[in-house]
Amino acid sequence: MDKKITKKRYYRISFALASPLAIGSGENTFSDKDIVRDGNGSPYVPGSSLAGVYRALFDQAVADKYFGYIQMGNGATNQSSKIITYDAVMCDKEYYVANRDCVKLDEWKVAMKGSKFDFEVLEPGVKFVTYIEQNLCDGDELVSDVIAKAWRDEEICLGAKTMRGLGSINKVSINSMDFDFENPASLQAWLDFDMYDAASWDKSEKWQEDASIIEKYADNNQSLDIVLDLVQEGPLVIRVYTTEISNSKDESLPDYKQICYMARENGKEIPFIPGTSWAGVFRHRISESDKVQVGAYFGEHGDNKTKSRISFSESVIRGSKAKDISRNAIDRFTGGTVDTALFKEKVVYGGETKLNITVKGSCDEEFKKSLASAIVDLHMGFMTVGGETAVGYGLFSIKKAVCNEKDIKIWAKDEIYSNPTQATTMYNNILEALNS
């Protein structure tokens, strides 16, 4: 039997999407996996999804105590949740929903049969608000502060493909209010309180964490956090095939172009590199080492599915320029253009971007060596991303590298070319940072 509730704590959490959001509804009207929408057709984050994220912050015993459980069989028992989660609803009326194409490629970058699908995403920049309510009985602790800290530190990720850059958040603001049911004035204040009314939060305070609670339930699992500042060394095209050309006689439209998202501020297209693309090139390069069990880090598919332990951010490309390039195929015997082989592509070049790589848990030495080698290969142009890499596309160099907040010495390419031993030194520097 549940104990008597003596206190309540409420949180009002506002945040924005830092990367696209994909939460499937089970429908496939607009794509193979449509985003969930409310009765008005607006995307939202269900409270059940948030509850799953919150519960995963705790071990099983704490999760059962505060989030409830159902025990089936003889002597069945259950307990209701003491932490109530609410939907995250949009504060903005303007938003963009886009379709993402996904395909599994073989080692020659050819699509594998039966591996093509698409899904909807809500583009970044949209603001949301959500609420958390914790009921406190005698002996309970304010563990909802652990959830609030995860929000504040932007560690909360929402929806699907969070290990591939989707569902990250920023611009978090948290307010809290407490009510003591054993205090008549506080009890009356709770009766007058309307969580959804902004005016009811006028007397609230900015949330301040309980340090003792945070320390007690802190996640002490180790991880590698790598940040690479990258500079484009040539054109880039991660293809989105346009459909307008099939219904138009306008030959100026490209046959395919670099994937972009729509900026809410001005409606401009912003090019980016999906986390799935980064995961693909790093997985392929690391898998070339027969001493690394790739599935242990990147996840397993098929019957024995496991979650990936390594995450890659989406890399928004800033300061780039777009350019249309016309190409054709030449007949090797006549030297003339092959019939119907003329096509046009829209590429981007001259930009800069950032890649965040996080590996959760401990890593063996062989994996660290392979990861360090892959980072050097990326800097030297031996590992490329996107399409047309055989003709000089998808090249990047590393401008700055940081591992667990410690800078890694990076030499410019021309310095390494003049003194090739510096490539080995750079590799050793990265490996030392990964082991520190």
Order of alpha helices (4+ residues) and beta strands (2+ residues): beta-alpha-alpha-beta-beta-beta-beta-beta-beta-beta-alpha-beta-alpha-beta-alpha-beta-beta-beta-beta-beta-alpha-alpha-beta-beta-beta-beta-beta-alpha-beta-beta-alpha-alpha
